[in-house]
Amino acid sequence: MNMLIYSHSDYEFVWGVCGAQMRKYFLREKIYGILNKNVENSFFDVVSVYDEGLSYTERVLMGLEGLDDDLVVVFQHEDMFLYDEPDFGVLGVIEDLVDRGVVDAVQLIRTTEGLSSFGDSGFLFELPKNARFSLQPTVIKVGTLKKIFGLAEKTNIWDFERWCFRNCGWLNSVFLYDGGPKRGLAHYDSFSYPYVATAIVKGKWNYAEYEKELTELLS
C-alpha cells in the first residue's frame, strides 16, 4: 500500500515520528510527499513541491500533477501516523476494492454513529451522503483525488472540509470499522489501521486524547 502524505515545513517537527512509524510498518512501499520544499535524506521516496502562495486545495492539486491516476494510495496528513501495526490482510482487501473500482474510496476510520453494512466483509460500512470524503486517512486512487480537488473551491483546509460535506455526495465511498472503542466525541479507534487522529491540535501535541500513545512514541 503506497502512502501519500501532505505536509508543510511548519510541521517538520512531526516528520521524525511520522516517518519512523511509517517505515516501521511499510518497508517496501513508496511514501510520496506533497510538501512546500524538497527534503533530502528523509523518509519520503518521492516529493512533489507546491507553491506556498496557493490555497490548500490548489497546493494538493499541484502536488498530484505528476502522479499516475491509477496509483492507489493512503492519502493523509503528517500528524495522522500509526501507533501500532496495521492489519495488512484487511488493507489488502480494501486496496483491491479501490483498484478494481468497486468503490471510489475507503475512509480508514469510523466518524459516524449509524452502521449500514457494505458487502459481506464485516468491516466495511456505507458513509452518509454528506460525509463521503474527509481529511482522514483514506485509500483512494490519485485520479479520484485529482477530481475532488479539481472541483473544489480555492480555499483553506477547514473550508475545504465544509465544501466536501456539501459537494462529495457523488463519491462511492465507504468506511472501515472493526469494533474499536470510541475515542473523544467524533471518532472510533481502528484496529486494522491504528493511527492518531490527529496528533496536533492548535499547534500542540494532542495529549488530551492520545496521552498513552504519544508518550510512548515521543519518548
Backbone as ProteinMPNN parsed JSONL, in Angstrom:
{"seq_chain_A": "MNMLIYSHSDYEFVWGVCGAQMRKYFLREKIYGILNKNVENSFFDVVSVYDEGLSYTERVLMGLEGLDDDLVVVFQHEDMFLYDEPDFGVLGVIEDLVDRGVVDAVQLIRTTEGLSSFGDSGFLFELPKNARFSLQPTVIKVGTLKKIFGLAEKTNIWDFERWCFRNCGWLNSVFLYDGGPKRGLAHYDSFSYPYVATAIVKGKWNYAEYEKELTELLS", "coords_chain_A": {"N_chain_A": [[0.854, -1.19, 0.0], [0.813, 2.031, -1.06], [1.832, 5.214, 0.278], [0.597, 8.548, 0.638], [1.392, 11.63, 1.62], [0.433, 14.729, 2.802], [2.005, 17.753, 3.753], [3.579, 20.478, 5.564], [6.442, 22.535, 6.095], [6.219, 23.832, 8.525], [5.329, 21.919, 10.175], [7.421, 20.231, 10.456], [8.57, 19.201, 12.713], [7.055, 17.026, 13.276], [7.688, 15.141, 11.436], [9.704, 13.307, 12.073], [8.699, 11.313, 13.932], [6.481, 10.511, 12.463], [7.654, 9.542, 10.071], [9.283, 7.49, 11.119], [7.374, 5.708, 12.15], [5.873, 5.057, 9.848], [7.809, 3.864, 8.221], [8.483, 1.758, 9.813], [6.417, -0.048, 9.546], [5.724, -0.089, 6.829], [7.732, -1.24, 4.745], [8.608, -1.739, 2.109], [6.934, -0.347, 0.474], [6.16, 2.639, -1.41], [6.558, 5.977, -0.243], [5.001, 8.891, -0.778], [5.38, 12.402, -0.84], [3.703, 15.506, -0.458], [4.823, 18.562, -0.373], [6.039, 21.775, 0.855], [8.633, 22.232, 0.283], [11.643, 20.743, -1.044], [13.009, 17.794, 0.343], [15.867, 16.327, 1.519], [17.333, 13.146, 2.329], [15.216, 12.089, 3.848], [12.235, 10.375, 5.024], [10.555, 10.277, 2.887], [10.008, 8.941, -0.34], [9.423, 10.021, -2.822], [9.009, 13.383, -3.646], [6.707, 15.947, -4.178], [6.684, 19.304, -4.876], [4.908, 22.103, -3.777], [3.575, 25.402, -4.492], [3.796, 27.853, -2.081], [2.241, 30.088, -2.115], [-0.24, 29.396, -2.938], [-3.677, 28.345, -2.365], [-4.899, 25.892, 0.051], [-6.305, 23.78, -1.284], [-5.419, 24.136, -3.914], [-2.71, 23.671, -3.574], [-2.589, 20.925, -2.938], [-3.63, 19.856, -5.311], [-1.674, 20.685, -7.129], [0.47, 19.187, -6.186], [-0.332, 16.663, -6.894], [-0.078, 16.482, -9.6], [2.044, 15.18, -11.079], [1.654, 12.483, -10.649], [0.556, 9.121, -11.296], [-2.713, 8.489, -12.406], [-3.954, 6.064, -11.797], [-2.729, 5.103, -9.57], [-2.978, 3.667, -6.418], [-3.392, 4.872, -3.199], [-2.792, 5.576, 0.321], [-4.116, 8.397, 1.399], [-3.2, 11.042, 3.435], [-2.521, 13.301, 6.225], [0.439, 14.62, 7.87], [0.263, 14.344, 10.652], [-1.199, 12.139, 11.294], [-0.274, 9.584, 12.016], [0.69, 6.096, 12.315], [0.294, 4.204, 15.34], [0.504, 1.607, 16.015], [0.816, -1.758, 14.7], [-0.57, -2.237, 11.473], [-3.341, -4.126, 10.023], [-2.537, -6.059, 7.521], [-3.867, -7.837, 5.911], [-6.566, -6.983, 5.906], [-6.149, -4.413, 4.841], [-5.233, -5.142, 2.33], [-7.528, -6.254, 1.149], [-9.116, -3.963, 1.03], [-7.542, -2.284, -0.624], [-7.674, -3.745, -3.016], [-10.424, -3.545, -3.659], [-10.641, -0.795, -4.197], [-8.79, -0.544, -6.256], [-9.981, -2.087, -8.274], [-12.201, -0.609, -8.753], [-14.573, -1.042, -7.429], [-15.341, 0.431, -5.252], [-14.946, 3.988, -4.768], [-13.419, 5.086, -2.743], [-12.047, 4.393, 0.518], [-12.517, 5.24, 3.727], [-10.438, 5.176, 6.523], [-11.385, 5.077, 9.132], [-13.961, 5.252, 11.603], [-16.388, 7.693, 11.751], [-18.968, 8.233, 12.176], [-22.272, 7.693, 13.557], [-24.299, 5.895, 12.765], [-24.623, 2.547, 11.386], [-24.381, 0.853, 8.417], [-24.095, -1.947, 6.669], [-21.658, -2.719, 4.138], [-21.332, -4.831, 1.49], [-19.991, -8.14, 2.204], [-17.886, -8.213, 3.96], [-17.756, -7.595, 6.65], [-16.425, -5.566, 7.896], [-16.663, -3.2, 6.539], [-18.553, -0.268, 5.892], [-21.328, 1.77, 4.843], [-21.003, 5.206, 3.976], [-22.699, 8.198, 4.966], [-24.356, 10.486, 2.709], [-23.44, 13.12, 3.03], [-20.924, 12.834, 3.997], [-18.939, 11.698, 2.443], [-16.305, 12.181, 1.837], [-13.462, 13.065, 3.676], [-10.787, 14.65, 5.535], [-9.311, 12.433, 6.632], [-7.18, 9.545, 6.974], [-7.358, 7.847, 3.958], [-8.033, 5.329, 1.607], [-7.524, 5.512, -1.759], [-7.692, 6.297, -5.281], [-5.241, 8.168, -7.101], [-6.259, 9.58, -9.29], [-8.937, 9.99, -8.552], [-8.613, 11.657, -6.358], [-7.544, 13.875, -7.715], [-9.8, 14.659, -9.14], [-11.579, 15.392, -7.076], [-10.184, 17.515, -5.75], [-9.822, 19.146, -7.933], [-12.392, 19.972, -8.535], [-13.021, 21.352, -6.27], [-13.472, 24.397, -4.351], [-11.154, 27.152, -4.318], [-9.586, 27.22, -1.552], [-9.062, 27.288, 2.083], [-7.973, 24.685, 4.41], [-9.976, 24.098, 6.319], [-12.352, 25.203, 5.298], [-12.422, 23.693, 3.018], [-13.084, 21.126, 3.956], [-15.686, 21.633, 4.8], [-16.773, 22.234, 2.338], [-16.612, 19.729, 1.159], [-18.559, 18.302, 2.588], [-20.847, 19.281, 1.433], [-20.583, 18.742, -1.287], [-19.527, 16.27, -2.148], [-21.126, 14.075, -2.48], [-21.377, 12.449, -4.677], [-19.385, 10.582, -4.663], [-18.562, 7.143, -4.447], [-18.098, 5.895, -1.687], [-16.874, 4.248, 1.273], [-16.53, 3.254, 4.774], [-14.094, 2.005, 7.119], [-14.627, -0.096, 9.841], [-13.915, -1.888, 12.691], [-14.758, -2.653, 15.191], [-13.522, -1.093, 17.134], [-13.095, 0.97, 20.105], [-14.898, 3.994, 21.059], [-13.318, 7.147, 20.78], [-12.852, 10.173, 22.272], [-15.147, 12.649, 21.051], [-15.833, 12.359, 18.394], [-14.95, 10.177, 16.831], [-13.975, 6.695, 16.222], [-11.644, 4.239, 17.366], [-9.402, 2.4, 15.224], [-8.612, -0.937, 14.722], [-7.453, -2.159, 12.566], [-6.113, -0.208, 11.12], [-4.402, 1.39, 13.019], [-4.18, 4.527, 14.042], [-3.182, 7.886, 14.973], [-5.568, 10.328, 15.424], [-6.309, 13.437, 15.555], [-2.695, 14.03, 15.762], [-1.809, 16.604, 16.306], [-3.146, 19.488, 17.686], [-4.186, 22.684, 17.328], [-1.506, 23.446, 17.033], [-0.176, 22.025, 19.012], [0.869, 18.983, 20.682], [-1.508, 16.376, 20.865], [-2.258, 15.432, 23.633], [-4.506, 15.183, 25.138], [-6.321, 13.36, 24.033], [-4.663, 11.286, 23.186], [-2.717, 10.472, 25.092], [-1.309, 8.185, 26.141], [-0.369, 6.832, 23.803], [1.129, 8.86, 22.452], [3.004, 9.567, 24.396], [4.536, 7.224, 24.614], [5.539, 6.971, 21.979], [6.902, 9.416, 21.509], [8.842, 9.367, 23.427]], "CA_chain_A": [[0.0, 0.0, 0.0], [1.592, 3.261, -1.139], [1.377, 6.287, 1.144], [0.682, 9.895, 0.086], [1.28, 12.471, 2.81], [0.521, 16.187, 2.638], [2.557, 18.422, 4.925], [4.241, 21.772, 5.421], [7.624, 22.555, 6.961], [5.819, 24.266, 9.865], [5.109, 20.688, 10.938], [8.59, 19.369, 10.279], [8.848, 18.539, 13.986], [6.273, 15.797, 13.317], [8.163, 14.216, 10.418], [10.537, 12.248, 12.645], [7.88, 10.217, 14.435], [5.655, 10.049, 11.351], [8.495, 8.731, 9.192], [9.708, 6.277, 11.816], [6.248, 4.784, 12.244], [5.514, 4.573, 8.519], [8.863, 2.967, 7.745], [8.469, 0.576, 10.674], [5.403, -0.991, 9.083], [5.685, -0.125, 5.37], [9.159, -1.313, 4.436], [8.888, -1.77, 0.671], [6.023, 0.525, -0.25], [6.642, 4.005, -1.619], [5.916, 7.054, 0.507], [5.013, 10.122, -1.556], [5.133, 13.59, -0.05], [3.32, 16.779, -1.069], [5.452, 19.455, 0.598], [6.363, 23.121, 0.378], [10.049, 22.281, -0.074], [12.236, 19.43, -1.252], [13.668, 17.335, 1.557], [16.83, 15.264, 1.278], [17.587, 12.215, 3.439], [14.017, 11.974, 4.667], [11.535, 9.104, 4.806], [9.809, 10.35, 1.642], [10.683, 8.418, -1.531], [9.157, 10.968, -3.91], [8.452, 14.631, -3.126], [6.156, 16.945, -5.088], [6.751, 20.587, -4.183], [3.861, 23.037, -4.17], [3.798, 26.835, -4.304], [3.197, 28.281, -0.817], [1.292, 31.168, -2.35], [-1.527, 28.84, -3.333], [-4.585, 27.887, -1.31], [-4.706, 24.478, 0.4], [-6.796, 22.884, -2.332], [-4.53, 24.274, -5.067], [-1.44, 23.026, -3.223], [-2.739, 19.475, -3.093], [-3.798, 19.572, -6.733], [-0.358, 20.853, -7.752], [1.29, 18.059, -5.773], [-0.817, 15.443, -7.536], [0.051, 16.583, -11.056], [2.961, 14.234, -11.708], [1.396, 11.115, -10.218], [-0.309, 8.294, -12.137], [-4.107, 8.498, -11.967], [-4.37, 4.74, -11.325], [-1.992, 4.75, -8.364], [-3.796, 3.581, -5.207], [-2.598, 5.374, -2.071], [-3.444, 6.065, 1.536], [-3.92, 9.848, 1.446], [-3.349, 11.533, 4.793], [-1.625, 14.369, 6.644], [1.596, 14.125, 8.613], [0.002, 14.096, 12.076], [-2.122, 11.008, 11.393], [0.641, 8.447, 11.86], [0.363, 4.847, 13.002], [0.886, 3.942, 16.65], [0.613, 0.155, 16.158], [0.914, -2.445, 13.406], [-1.851, -2.388, 10.771], [-3.728, -5.451, 9.548], [-2.274, -5.994, 6.09], [-4.904, -8.596, 5.222], [-7.694, -6.067, 5.714], [-5.733, -3.362, 3.904], [-5.162, -5.745, 1.002], [-8.901, -6.331, 0.643], [-9.546, -2.59, 0.72], [-6.792, -1.829, -1.8], [-8.22, -4.44, -4.191], [-11.724, -2.962, -3.989], [-10.411, 0.515, -4.817], [-8.074, -0.759, -7.52], [-10.931, -2.62, -9.263], [-13.281, 0.353, -8.95], [-15.804, -1.426, -6.734], [-15.619, 1.663, -4.524], [-14.01, 5.072, -5.093], [-12.55, 5.414, -1.62], [-12.36, 3.777, 1.81], [-12.02, 6.009, 4.871], [-9.907, 4.17, 7.439], [-11.837, 5.368, 10.487], [-15.395, 5.487, 11.76], [-16.692, 9.017, 12.292], [-20.419, 8.373, 12.132], [-22.935, 6.836, 14.539], [-25.05, 4.818, 12.124], [-23.868, 1.493, 10.707], [-25.093, 0.151, 7.363], [-23.04, -2.795, 6.1], [-21.362, -2.726, 2.71], [-20.779, -6.129, 1.126], [-20.006, -9.186, 3.229], [-16.586, -8.24, 4.629], [-17.938, -7.477, 8.087], [-15.704, -4.402, 8.439], [-16.902, -2.025, 5.705], [-19.886, 0.278, 6.085], [-21.639, 2.878, 3.954], [-20.935, 6.564, 4.502], [-23.822, 9.055, 4.567], [-24.068, 11.292, 1.531], [-22.73, 14.358, 3.377], [-19.639, 12.507, 4.628], [-18.276, 10.771, 1.534], [-14.862, 12.432, 1.822], [-12.955, 13.96, 4.709], [-9.323, 14.6, 5.608], [-8.815, 11.34, 7.448], [-6.536, 8.579, 6.087], [-8.325, 7.283, 3.018], [-7.5, 4.579, 0.474], [-8.155, 6.165, -2.896], [-6.823, 6.47, -6.451], [-4.789, 9.533, -7.342], [-7.188, 10.208, -10.227], [-10.115, 10.427, -7.811], [-8.178, 12.841, -5.609], [-7.435, 14.987, -8.668], [-11.157, 15.12, -9.463], [-12.125, 16.083, -5.899], [-9.513, 18.796, -5.524], [-10.038, 19.967, -9.113], [-13.727, 20.545, -8.437], [-13.16, 22.122, -5.028], [-13.179, 25.825, -4.329], [-9.784, 27.504, -3.914], [-9.852, 27.627, -0.177], [-8.204, 26.71, 3.116], [-8.268, 23.297, 4.761], [-11.221, 23.997, 7.069], [-13.456, 25.445, 4.37], [-12.465, 22.56, 2.094], [-13.861, 20.05, 4.579], [-17.096, 22.031, 4.748], [-17.166, 22.084, 0.936], [-16.794, 18.293, 0.92], [-19.845, 17.893, 3.152], [-21.92, 19.701, 0.527], [-20.341, 18.51, -2.713], [-18.887, 14.991, -2.489], [-22.106, 13.005, -2.425], [-21.246, 11.589, -5.856], [-18.376, 9.552, -4.425], [-18.965, 5.843, -3.943], [-17.081, 5.653, -0.667], [-17.301, 3.541, 2.474], [-15.544, 3.408, 5.834], [-13.64, 0.827, 7.848], [-14.86, -0.168, 11.287], [-13.678, -3.265, 13.121], [-15.116, -2.837, 16.59], [-12.726, -0.271, 18.037], [-13.874, 1.816, 21.022], [-14.991, 5.411, 20.733], [-12.284, 7.992, 21.38], [-13.319, 11.547, 22.15], [-16.551, 12.843, 20.69], [-16.125, 12.338, 16.965], [-14.479, 9.036, 16.044], [-13.696, 5.42, 16.867], [-10.336, 3.665, 17.039], [-9.332, 1.33, 14.235], [-7.619, -1.972, 14.981], [-6.809, -2.531, 11.305], [-5.208, 0.89, 10.768], [-4.389, 2.132, 14.288], [-3.451, 5.775, 13.871], [-3.546, 9.03, 15.793], [-6.476, 11.167, 14.625], [-4.993, 13.726, 14.976], [-1.673, 14.21, 16.79], [-1.579, 18.021, 16.573], [-4.344, 20.327, 17.814], [-3.78, 24.083, 17.538], [-0.051, 23.533, 17.09], [0.39, 21.302, 20.149], [0.595, 17.551, 20.708], [-2.85, 16.083, 21.362], [-2.199, 14.524, 24.769], [-5.838, 15.044, 25.718], [-6.945, 12.141, 23.514], [-3.687, 10.232, 22.884], [-1.602, 10.609, 26.031], [-0.529, 6.947, 26.216], [0.296, 6.569, 22.525], [2.13, 9.89, 22.157], [4.089, 9.485, 25.388], [5.389, 6.107, 24.224], [6.217, 7.247, 20.709], [7.795, 10.577, 21.584], [9.964, 9.1, 24.344]], "C_chain_A": [[0.891, 1.242, 0.0], [0.969, 4.347, -0.263], [1.543, 7.63, 0.431], [0.378, 10.867, 1.222], [1.43, 13.944, 2.443], [1.096, 16.779, 3.914], [3.136, 19.778, 4.546], [5.391, 21.795, 6.406], [7.337, 23.136, 8.354], [5.615, 23.06, 10.786], [6.264, 19.711, 10.782], [8.943, 18.628, 11.573], [8.064, 17.233, 14.137], [6.873, 14.728, 12.401], [8.969, 13.06, 10.996], [9.714, 11.063, 13.101], [6.992, 9.653, 13.334], [6.462, 9.115, 10.451], [8.918, 7.427, 9.835], [8.586, 5.251, 11.868], [5.856, 4.215, 10.885], [6.546, 3.571, 8.006], [8.93, 1.691, 8.586], [7.537, -0.488, 10.107], [5.326, -1.114, 7.562], [7.123, -0.072, 4.858], [9.45, -1.162, 2.951], [7.999, -0.827, -0.135], [6.631, 1.919, -0.411], [5.845, 4.988, -0.77], [6.112, 8.35, -0.284], [4.701, 11.293, -0.626], [4.704, 14.761, -0.909], [3.723, 17.855, -0.07], [5.715, 20.825, -0.002], [7.845, 23.282, 0.063], [10.565, 20.864, -0.279], [13.054, 19.055, -0.021], [14.589, 16.178, 1.215], [16.987, 14.414, 2.537], [16.406, 12.125, 4.401], [13.362, 10.623, 4.383], [10.7, 9.118, 3.534], [10.633, 9.775, 0.494], [10.583, 9.398, -2.692], [8.501, 12.197, -3.307], [7.959, 15.506, -4.272], [6.078, 18.254, -4.321], [5.657, 21.513, -4.706], [4.275, 24.474, -3.871], [3.071, 27.289, -3.039], [2.186, 29.416, -0.995], [-0.093, 30.688, -2.724], [-2.385, 28.509, -2.118], [-4.319, 26.4, -1.029], [-5.128, 23.561, -0.736], [-5.916, 22.955, -3.585], [-3.181, 23.604, -4.809], [-1.515, 21.521, -3.44], [-2.835, 19.111, -4.561], [-2.471, 19.684, -7.47], [0.546, 19.656, -7.415], [0.9, 16.755, -6.431], [-0.478, 15.372, -9.019], [0.915, 15.495, -11.685], [2.711, 12.779, -11.384], [0.386, 10.421, -11.134], [-1.721, 8.25, -11.568], [-4.538, 7.175, -11.354], [-3.64, 4.288, -10.063], [-2.932, 4.776, -7.155], [-2.921, 3.943, -4.012], [-3.468, 5.482, -0.817], [-3.12, 7.553, 1.609], [-4.178, 10.33, 2.865], [-2.418, 12.708, 5.043], [-0.595, 13.816, 7.62], [1.297, 13.773, 10.07], [-1.031, 12.993, 12.293], [-1.345, 9.699, 11.248], [0.19, 7.249, 12.699], [1.002, 4.786, 14.38], [0.992, 2.443, 16.929], [0.577, -0.464, 14.761], [-0.46, -2.575, 12.755], [-2.108, -3.842, 10.389], [-3.604, -5.453, 8.027], [-3.26, -6.831, 5.28], [-6.112, -7.736, 4.918], [-7.344, -4.98, 4.707], [-5.645, -3.893, 2.48], [-6.53, -5.863, 0.362], [-9.381, -4.955, 0.203], [-8.842, -2.077, -0.534], [-7.339, -2.459, -3.072], [-9.555, -3.852, -4.615], [-11.577, -1.613, -4.683], [-9.753, 0.351, -6.175], [-9.02, -1.23, -8.625], [-12.112, -1.685, -9.497], [-14.594, -0.057, -8.33], [-16.278, -0.265, -5.865], [-14.601, 2.716, -4.95], [-12.997, 5.302, -3.983], [-13.011, 4.655, -0.377], [-11.703, 4.604, 2.896], [-11.643, 5.02, 5.97], [-10.265, 4.42, 8.902], [-13.349, 5.549, 10.471], [-15.616, 6.842, 12.408], [-18.191, 9.279, 12.324], [-21.064, 7.392, 13.094], [-23.649, 5.659, 13.887], [-24.157, 3.804, 11.433], [-24.778, 0.789, 9.701], [-24.063, -0.635, 6.56], [-22.913, -2.626, 4.597], [-20.713, -4.066, 2.387], [-20.827, -7.102, 2.297], [-18.695, -9.273, 4.001], [-16.723, -8.25, 6.147], [-17.239, -6.278, 8.695], [-15.843, -3.161, 7.573], [-18.359, -1.596, 5.806], [-20.075, 1.507, 5.2], [-21.532, 4.217, 4.683], [-22.176, 7.342, 4.093], [-23.392, 10.005, 3.456], [-23.262, 12.539, 1.842], [-21.381, 14.092, 4.034], [-18.815, 11.571, 3.756], [-16.773, 11.009, 1.409], [-14.516, 13.408, 2.933], [-11.45, 13.768, 4.795], [-8.867, 13.673, 6.731], [-8.127, 10.359, 6.49], [-7.549, 7.799, 5.261], [-7.598, 6.551, 1.909], [-8.263, 5.026, -0.764], [-7.182, 6.214, -4.06], [-6.453, 7.943, -6.611], [-5.744, 10.265, -8.277], [-8.443, 10.717, -9.55], [-9.792, 11.656, -6.968], [-8.091, 14.063, -6.514], [-8.818, 15.547, -8.99], [-11.737, 15.912, -8.297], [-11.512, 17.47, -5.748], [-9.627, 19.719, -6.741], [-11.393, 20.647, -9.106], [-13.86, 21.524, -7.274], [-12.878, 23.607, -5.223], [-11.723, 26.047, -3.908], [-9.851, 28.077, -2.508], [-8.898, 26.959, 0.795], [-8.721, 25.328, 3.517], [-9.613, 23.139, 5.466], [-12.431, 24.21, 6.166], [-13.557, 24.332, 3.337], [-13.279, 21.412, 2.682], [-15.354, 20.371, 4.557], [-17.623, 21.913, 3.32], [-17.444, 20.615, 0.627], [-18.131, 17.8, 1.445], [-20.99, 18.191, 2.179], [-21.787, 19.141, -0.877], [-19.726, 17.169, -3.09], [-19.836, 13.804, -2.394], [-22.032, 12.047, -3.592], [-20.239, 10.455, -5.665], [-19.024, 8.263, -3.917], [-17.927, 5.419, -2.91], [-17.698, 5.022, 0.577], [-16.255, 3.773, 3.562], [-15.262, 2.075, 6.509], [-14.011, 0.949, 9.319], [-14.781, -1.621, 11.726], [-13.864, -3.444, 14.628], [-14.335, -2.017, 17.585], [-13.588, 0.62, 18.912], [-13.914, 3.269, 20.557], [-13.912, 6.177, 21.477], [-12.707, 9.445, 21.184], [-14.776, 11.58, 21.734], [-16.873, 12.469, 19.251], [-15.71, 11.081, 16.219], [-14.199, 7.817, 16.919], [-12.301, 4.939, 16.46], [-10.472, 2.589, 15.973], [-8.253, 0.342, 14.644], [-6.823, -2.299, 13.727], [-5.854, -1.467, 10.786], [-5.132, 1.816, 11.979], [-3.531, 3.39, 14.225], [-3.991, 6.865, 14.793], [-4.379, 9.99, 14.95], [-7.023, 12.338, 15.46], [-4.011, 14.041, 16.102], [-1.452, 15.66, 17.186], [-2.911, 18.761, 16.615], [-3.887, 21.729, 18.195], [-2.277, 24.201, 17.801], [0.608, 22.765, 18.216], [0.019, 19.82, 20.065], [-0.725, 17.28, 21.424], [-2.807, 15.033, 22.479], [-3.583, 14.285, 25.379], [-6.5, 13.737, 25.294], [-5.965, 10.982, 23.359], [-2.473, 10.291, 23.813], [-0.708, 9.363, 26.046], [0.291, 6.731, 24.942], [1.415, 7.575, 22.254], [3.294, 9.844, 23.146], [5.056, 8.369, 25.021], [6.192, 6.413, 22.967], [7.246, 8.36, 20.839], [8.966, 10.361, 22.563], [11.11, 8.414, 23.618]], "O_chain_A": [[1.636, 1.476, 0.952], [-0.248, 4.399, -0.082], [2.516, 7.831, -0.296], [-0.745, 10.922, 1.723], [2.428, 14.351, 1.849], [0.733, 16.372, 5.017], [3.175, 20.162, 3.377], [5.326, 21.141, 7.448], [8.137, 22.947, 9.27], [5.715, 23.168, 12.009], [6.096, 18.504, 10.957], [9.543, 17.554, 11.532], [8.365, 16.426, 15.016], [6.597, 13.541, 12.571], [8.924, 11.95, 10.466], [9.989, 9.929, 12.71], [6.772, 8.443, 13.277], [6.003, 8.025, 10.11], [8.918, 6.38, 9.189], [8.817, 4.061, 11.655], [5.542, 3.03, 10.774], [6.188, 2.547, 7.424], [9.389, 0.656, 8.103], [7.829, -1.682, 10.177], [4.9, -2.152, 7.057], [7.657, 1.0, 4.577], [10.432, -0.524, 2.574], [8.285, -0.543, -1.298], [7.504, 2.321, 0.357], [4.633, 4.854, -0.601], [7.232, 8.837, -0.44], [3.859, 11.182, 0.265], [5.276, 14.992, -1.974], [3.061, 18.047, 0.95], [5.625, 21.012, -1.216], [8.272, 24.349, -0.377], [9.999, 19.905, 0.244], [13.712, 19.905, 0.579], [14.144, 15.162, 0.682], [16.8, 14.892, 3.656], [16.585, 12.09, 5.619], [13.876, 9.828, 3.596], [10.182, 8.075, 3.133], [11.818, 10.082, 0.363], [11.536, 9.581, -3.449], [7.544, 12.077, -2.542], [8.696, 15.776, -5.22], [5.481, 18.317, -3.246], [5.497, 21.687, -5.914], [5.202, 24.724, -3.101], [1.855, 27.125, -2.936], [1.368, 29.665, -0.109], [-1.024, 31.488, -2.819], [-1.889, 28.406, -0.996], [-3.602, 25.737, -1.78], [-4.382, 22.656, -1.11], [-5.695, 21.938, -4.243], [-2.582, 23.036, -5.722], [-0.626, 20.92, -4.043], [-2.192, 18.162, -5.01], [-2.175, 18.866, -8.341], [1.295, 19.178, -8.268], [1.713, 15.835, -6.52], [-0.581, 14.307, -9.628], [0.549, 14.944, -12.723], [3.482, 11.916, -11.804], [-0.52, 11.056, -11.674], [-1.904, 8.001, -10.376], [-5.402, 7.159, -10.476], [-3.909, 3.203, -9.547], [-3.598, 5.779, -6.9], [-1.837, 3.385, -3.836], [-4.697, 5.48, -0.885], [-1.973, 7.927, 1.853], [-5.237, 10.067, 3.435], [-1.62, 13.07, 4.179], [-0.731, 12.703, 8.129], [2.021, 12.973, 10.663], [-1.661, 12.922, 13.348], [-1.713, 8.825, 10.463], [-0.579, 7.38, 13.651], [2.122, 5.26, 14.571], [1.515, 2.047, 17.971], [0.337, 0.226, 13.77], [-1.418, -2.98, 13.415], [-1.205, -4.678, 10.429], [-4.461, -4.913, 7.327], [-3.469, -6.568, 4.096], [-6.626, -7.753, 3.8], [-8.142, -4.662, 3.825], [-5.947, -3.174, 1.528], [-6.685, -5.605, -0.832], [-9.977, -4.805, -0.864], [-9.483, -1.497, -1.41], [-7.458, -1.786, -4.097], [-9.798, -3.675, -5.808], [-12.294, -1.317, -5.638], [-10.119, 1.03, -7.135], [-8.88, -0.823, -9.778], [-12.942, -1.953, -10.365], [-15.634, 0.511, -8.661], [-17.478, -0.011, -5.758], [-13.52, 2.38, -5.435], [-11.852, 5.668, -4.246], [-14.186, 4.321, -0.23], [-10.477, 4.667, 2.98], [-12.426, 4.133, 6.31], [-9.529, 4.019, 9.804], [-13.935, 5.945, 9.464], [-15.093, 7.111, 13.49], [-18.626, 10.42, 12.481], [-20.469, 6.364, 13.417], [-23.606, 4.544, 14.407], [-23.074, 4.139, 10.952], [-25.801, 0.208, 10.066], [-23.248, -0.046, 5.849], [-23.895, -2.423, 3.883], [-19.667, -4.403, 2.942], [-21.588, -6.923, 3.248], [-18.415, -10.293, 4.63], [-15.902, -8.843, 6.846], [-17.427, -5.987, 9.876], [-15.192, -2.153, 7.85], [-19.272, -2.421, 5.806], [-19.114, 2.193, 4.852], [-21.917, 4.343, 5.845], [-22.664, 7.166, 2.977], [-22.206, 10.288, 3.29], [-22.474, 12.982, 1.007], [-20.758, 15.01, 4.568], [-18.071, 10.737, 4.274], [-16.046, 10.139, 0.929], [-15.174, 14.433, 3.114], [-10.9, 12.839, 4.203], [-8.145, 14.072, 7.645], [-8.457, 10.34, 5.304], [-8.469, 7.177, 5.794], [-6.651, 7.083, 1.328], [-9.49, 4.935, -0.817], [-5.969, 6.175, -3.852], [-7.239, 8.838, -6.301], [-6.011, 11.45, -8.079], [-8.968, 11.765, -9.928], [-10.597, 12.583, -6.874], [-8.512, 15.156, -6.134], [-8.991, 16.761, -9.101], [-12.32, 16.977, -8.497], [-12.223, 18.468, -5.633], [-9.539, 20.939, -6.601], [-11.538, 21.762, -9.607], [-14.71, 22.414, -7.295], [-12.151, 24.011, -6.131], [-11.139, 25.213, -3.217], [-10.134, 29.258, -2.309], [-8.039, 26.17, 0.401], [-9.755, 24.867, 3.035], [-10.317, 22.154, 5.239], [-13.419, 23.482, 6.261], [-14.643, 24.05, 2.832], [-14.077, 20.794, 1.977], [-16.183, 19.492, 4.324], [-18.777, 21.538, 3.108], [-18.397, 20.294, -0.083], [-18.772, 16.963, 0.809], [-21.972, 17.451, 2.112], [-22.781, 19.066, -1.6], [-19.429, 16.952, -4.264], [-19.4, 12.662, -2.245], [-22.566, 10.941, -3.516], [-20.242, 9.482, -6.419], [-19.916, 8.293, -3.07], [-16.994, 4.678, -3.219], [-18.87, 5.23, 0.89], [-15.225, 4.402, 3.32], [-16.074, 1.151, 6.475], [-13.744, 1.967, 9.959], [-15.49, -2.479, 11.2], [-13.21, -4.278, 15.253], [-14.475, -2.23, 18.79], [-14.693, 0.993, 18.518], [-13.078, 3.71, 19.769], [-13.624, 5.904, 22.643], [-12.897, 9.892, 20.053], [-15.543, 10.661, 22.024], [-18.039, 12.28, 18.906], [-16.087, 10.924, 15.058], [-14.186, 7.884, 18.148], [-11.841, 5.203, 15.349], [-11.517, 1.953, 15.839], [-7.11, 0.731, 14.887], [-5.654, -2.672, 13.81], [-4.89, -1.785, 10.089], [-5.722, 2.896, 11.977], [-2.307, 3.326, 14.339], [-5.102, 6.772, 15.315], [-3.943, 10.417, 13.881], [-8.113, 12.223, 16.021], [-4.412, 14.285, 17.239], [-0.961, 15.931, 18.282], [-3.708, 18.668, 15.682], [-3.282, 21.936, 19.246], [-1.84, 24.953, 18.671], [1.827, 22.834, 18.375], [-0.992, 19.446, 19.47], [-1.019, 17.88, 22.458], [-3.257, 13.901, 22.301], [-3.794, 13.284, 26.063], [-7.162, 13.082, 26.099], [-6.373, 9.821, 23.393], [-1.334, 10.172, 23.361], [0.515, 9.479, 25.97], [1.494, 6.479, 25.002], [2.521, 7.189, 21.873], [4.444, 10.06, 22.763], [6.27, 8.551, 25.107], [7.391, 6.14, 22.908], [8.355, 8.24, 20.319], [9.957, 11.091, 22.523], [12.136, 8.113, 24.229]]}, "name": "protein", "num_of_chains": 1, "seq": "MNMLIYSHSDYEFVWGVCGAQMRKYFLREKIYGILNKNVENSFFDVVSVYDEGLSYTERVLMGLEGLDDDLVVVFQHEDMFLYDEPDFGVLGVIEDLVDRGVVDAVQLIRTTEGLSSFGDSGFLFELPKNARFSLQPTVIKVGTLKKIFGLAEKTNIWDFERWCFRNCGWLNSVFLYDGGPKRGLAHYDSFSYPYVATAIVKGKWNYAEYEKELTELLS"}
